[in-house]
Every structure is written in structure tokens, then in C-alpha cells.
């Protein structure tokens, strides 16, 4: 059994949340009694995640989207009350990492996706709040776009994937920013990227992709942001005497 203080300090050192300007209050958001034996990781701090983690007797929850954003907890009512009450009643701590977990070159959503797709010579990409939070690179050789599209779908665990298919039939350069980052399609277009992979579609990106002549793939906000928390769980199981598990709620958006 480990201590919450020790694990939270380790995560802070690795993720460096203080270096990011973010609406999420990254780091430890809810404490527990201090002892950690089991950790559950998930994308969203929802009741479904909390209940599934409690069923596994978790002491610490780690998620990408926490419960404290800006002044979101100014009033502890409605869902805020229900969620906090559940955590406190079951002595469950909550640690959240938003932008730090998108941008991390080893554990982040974007680096993990880029590496899983076989991209090489990775460089930071995607400016958000003054930081580059994604990655861009190239495939070992040019491949058919249709085949790459299927590869992305397989990686993200879906049969079909939405695409704005205005680019080359043979592609090599790829940029990745997980979640709701459609607005960065313009940066991909200006940079001459063949395919931009992100999570959540937006109408405004359609004409951008069309006019720049690039391909944009949408794998789902949730699906593109499972990678970071999975990796953190594996990291913690190697460094601490704790059991870890990823809870996949398979949210289709």
C-alpha cells in the first residue's frame, strides 16, 4: 500500500501541471484518507466512472477530464454535490490531468497515438494557450490514404471513422491532436500536413480542410483520449506497489 501524497507528487513531477495555462485545475482535485492500494484510470470524471471504480475498490481515480474547471466548483450543488458526495463517502481521491497529459512526449494522448501509427521524427504541433500540445511526423513511406484511414479506425477501436477527405490519395505527413481540436486543422493546412487526426468534428473545419486541400480524420473525443490515462496507469504500476486498471466506458463521441 502506498500514500496518496507520494503518488500525487510523482505525477506532478512527471506531468508538470504548473507549467500549463489551462481551465482545468490539474493535479490532485479531491483527497482521501491518504492510503492507496488500487488505482482506476478513466477519461471523464463521471458518476459512471466513479461507480465502476468503486466496484473495483479503488482508492485513487486518475482522469483526463476532472471535476474542477475555472470556477466550476463555486457552488457545490446538483451534479457537483452528487459527485463529491460519492467520492468522499467512499474515501476515493481524484487526480486530473488535462493539457499536461495531451502534450507529454512519453505519456500523452498525442505522442502515444502518433507512435502507435508508426510516425517518425516527431515534432511538437498544435498551438493552444501558448503551448504546443500535439505532435506531427511522417510515415516511413507514402501509403494510400484509404488504408491509413482504416489503420486509424482500427487503432481507435471503431468500424468507421469520419473524414473530411480533401487531400492527397497517397499520404505521408501526419499531425495528431486529440479531443476537441478541429480548429487546429488550419495549422495543419498551413504546414502542408497530408492528414490531420483529431477527435471531435466541427463544421468550421470543413471549409478549412477543403480550401487547404488536406484530409482530416475524426476518431471521437473520448476514443482519442484513452491513451494517456492508460499509459499513466501502467507507469504507476511499475513505480508503486499498487494495482491499476483502466475503465473503458466506450463513450461513442
C-alpha positions, 0 to 999 in steps of 0.5 A, a space after each residue: 500500500 502506498 500514500 496518496 501524497 507520494 503518488 500525487 507528487 510523482 505525477 506532478 513531477 512527471 506531468 508538470 501541471 504548473 507549467 500549463 495555462 489551462 481551465 482545468 485545475 490539474 493535479 490532485 482535485 479531491 483527497 482521501 484518507 491518504 492510503 492507496 492500494 488500487 488505482 482506476 484510470 478513466 477519461 471523464 470524471 463521471 458518476 459512471 466512472 466513479 461507480 465502476 471504480 468503486 466496484 473495483 475498490 479503488 482508492 485513487 481515480 486518475 482522469 483526463 477530464 476532472 471535476 474542477 474547471 475555472 470556477 466550476 466548483 463555486 457552488 457545490 450543488 446538483 451534479 457537483 454535490 452528487 459527485 463529491 458526495 460519492 467520492 468522499 463517502 467512499 474515501 476515493 481521491 481524484 487526480 486530473 490531468 488535462 493539457 499536461 497529459 495531451 502534450 507529454 512526449 512519453 505519456 500523452 494522448 498525442 505522442 502515444 497515438 502518433 507512435 502507435 501509427 508508426 510516425 517518425 521524427 516527431 515534432 511538437 504541433 498544435 498551438 493552444 494557450 501558448 503551448 504546443 500540445 500535439 505532435 506531427 511526423 511522417 510515415 516511413 513511406 507514402 501509403 494510400 490514404 484509404 488504408 491509413 484511414 482504416 489503420 486509424 479506425 482500427 487503432 481507435 477501436 471503431 468500424 468507421 471513422 469520419 473524414 473530411 477527405 480533401 487531400 492527397 490519395 497517397 499520404 505521408 505527413 501526419 499531425 495528431 491532436 486529440 479531443 476537441 481540436 478541429 480548429 487546429 486543422 488550419 495549422 495543419 493546412 498551413 504546414 502542408 500536413 497530408 492528414 490531420 487526426 483529431 477527435 471531435 468534428 466541427 463544421 468550421 473545419 470543413 471549409 478549412 480542410 477543403 480550401 487547404 486541400 488536406 484530409 482530416 480524420 475524426 476518431 471521437 473525443 473520448 476514443 482519442 483520449 484513452 491513451 494517456 490515462 492508460 499509459 499513466 496507469 501502467 507507469 504507476 504500476 511499475 513505480 508503486 506497489 499498487 494495482 491499476 486498471 483502466 475503465 473503458 466506458 466506450 463513450 461513442 463521441 
